Amino acid sequence: MENREKKVMEIKDLSSSPTVQNYPDAKKHQFVSFIKSGIRIFGYILLPFNVLAGASVLVVSEVIGIIEELV
């Protein structure tokens, strides 16, 4: 019985502590998203002319996509 009371007290302590949640900056996320989309469009335009260059630009846009999720 003592163990159960201890667990209940731990739960009460956790529920009363304030939690801080950091929200992503929507403006920065949108800005990076627009940059990524522009680079991606440029990469697709390059593909018919130079496959290696187009693919490289698309890889860069994917890296920027990862950065976008971290902003």
C-alpha positions in Angstrom: 0.0 0.0 0.0 2.9 2.4 0.8 4.3 1.9 -2.7 1.0 2.9 -4.3 0.8 6.0 -2.3 4.3 7.0 -3.2 3.5 6.6 -6.9 0.3 8.7 -6.5 2.4 11.4 -4.9 5.0 11.3 -7.8 2.2 11.7 -10.3 0.7 14.6 -8.4 4.2 16.3 -8.3 4.6 15.8 -12.1 1.1 17.2 -12.9 1.6 20.4 -10.8 5.0 21.3 -12.4 4.7 23.8 -15.2 5.9 22.5 -18.6 7.6 24.9 -21.1 7.2 24.1 -24.7 9.2 25.9 -27.3 7.2 26.5 -30.5 9.0 26.8 -33.9 9.3 30.2 -35.4 6.7 30.2 -38.2 8.3 33.1 -40.1 11.7 31.5 -40.2 10.2 28.1 -41.2 8.2 29.8 -44.0 11.3 31.7 -45.2 13.5 28.5 -45.3 10.6 26.7 -47.0 10.4 29.2 -49.8 14.2 29.1 -50.3 14.0 25.3 -50.4 11.2 25.4 -53.0 13.0 27.8 -55.2 16.2 25.7 -55.1 14.1 22.6 -55.8 12.4 24.2 -58.8 15.8 25.3 -60.1 17.1 21.7 -59.7 14.1 20.3 -61.8 14.7 22.9 -64.5 18.4 21.8 -64.7 17.7 18.1 -65.0 17.0 18.0 -68.8 20.2 19.9 -69.5 22.6 18.4 -67.0 21.5 15.5 -64.9 24.4 15.6 -62.5 24.0 19.3 -61.8 20.2 19.0 -61.4 20.5 16.0 -59.1 23.1 17.9 -57.0 20.9 20.9 -56.6 18.0 18.6 -55.6 20.2 17.0 -52.9 21.1 20.5 -51.6 17.3 21.3 -51.4 16.8 18.1 -49.3 19.5 19.2 -46.9 17.8 22.6 -46.7 14.5 20.7 -46.0 16.2 19.0 -43.0 17.3 22.5 -41.8 13.8 23.7 -42.3 12.5 21.1 -39.8 15.0 22.3 -37.2 14.1 26.0 -37.5 
